[in-house]
Amino acid sequence: MKHPAAEEVVKAIANETQTPLEIVAKMYEQTWAAFSDGARVMDYLTVLVSRRVREDLRNMRKNAH
């Protein structure tokens, strides 16, 4: 993980969504890379990345049913 809070955030998302930690970690890393590429302000990146990963997991579950 690229920043200190990432591990705790990934664990929280995995617990909330009942998704394996490895999957959430990979999604988080990919989303972080996409969002941080060229970003000048990093202050809210953790919040934005967390929100996107949660949304993506919700959408994956909706589409699976």
FENURWO-V544349 format. One line per field, one symbol per residue. burial: b if it has 16 or more other C-alpha atoms within 10 Angstrom, else e. A space follows every 50 residues. Layout:
burial->???
This chain:
burial->eeeeebeebbbebbeeeeeebeebbebbbebbeebeeeeeeeeeebeebb ebbbeebeeeeeeee
